[in-house]
Amino acid sequence: MHQMKKFLFSICFMSLISLNLTSIYGEEKKTETTQPDAEIVITYSGNELSVKNVTPGSSIDIYTVFGVKVLSIPSESASKETDLNLPKGYYLVRVGNVVKKLVIK
């Protein structure tokens, strides 16, 4: 049983490392493009996710730390607020090339 826990922990740890490297390399590619997405502001308070300065028509994607997409929210305007009914845990919010960590307690 103890070895199984170690094995599962190792898999989780490697997944987190690969996600981090992917987002880092994605950020480097982003800075080489013509328009940076650094002005996008992602905040979370209570149950509400707020995204500002997003390109209308783009998608706000929420992933688990394992890379599984759990929610995709279309953005019709430059500003989007939405209530999230997700279980407690750690998530990644991706808007364009910007990725932010989200902790739901």
N, C-alpha and C positions, 0 to 999 in steps of 0.2 A: 504494500500500500504506500509506504514511504517513497519507494522508487517511482511509483506512478505519479505521485505529487511532484517530485523533482522533475520528471519528464514533462508534465503539463506546464509547470512553471517555466521550464526552458523554452518550450514552444511559445508561450505567451511573451516571454522576454525577447525572443528572436523576432516575433511579429512586430513588437513595438519598435525595435531597432530598425527593422526594414521600413516601417511606416515613416519614421523620423528621417531616414536617409532619402526616401522618396520625396518627402516634402521639402527637404533642404535642396536637393538637386532641382526640383521643380521651381523653387524660388530663384535659383541661379539662372535658370532658363528664362524666367519671367523678367528678370532685370535686363536681359539682352533685348527684349521686345520693345516696341515703341512706346507703349503706355503702361506704366506700373499700376498695380492694383492696391498699392499701399494705402490709398485714401479710403478704402472700404473699412467701415467701423462695425464690428460685431460685438454686441453686448448681451448679457443674460441677467435678468433679475426676476426673482419670484419664479413664475412659470413662463415668463415672456422673453422670447428671443427677438432682438432688434438688430436689423442690418441697415446701414445707411451708406449712401453713395454707390449702390449696386447698379449695374447696367440693366435697364428694363429688358425683360424677356429672358434674363439669365436665371439659373437655378441655384437654390440654396440647398446644399446636400449635407446630411448629417450621417456620420459613420460611427460604428463602434470602434474601439481600439484595435479590433481584429480586422478592420477594413470592410466590414459588412455594412452596406448602405441601409439605414433604417427609415430614412425619411428624405423626400425630395420636395421642396417647396418652390413653386414658380414665383418669380418676382415681376409684377406688372408695372412697378414704378421704381424710382430711385431709392425709395425707403420702404422697408417691409417690417411689420411687427406681427408676430404670431405666437399663440400659446402652444407650449410644448407639453404633451402628456407622455413623457418618457420615464421609464423606471430609473431609480438612482443608479449612478455610474459615471464613467468617463466616456466622453464622445469627442469627435472631431467635426468641426463645422467648416465646410469648404464652399467658398463663393469665388468663382473664377479660379485664379491661382493663389488666392489667400486662404490659408488654413489656420484655424484657431482651436485651442483646446476648450472643452466645455465640461464642467463638473456639475452634475445634478445631485444634490444632497437630499 
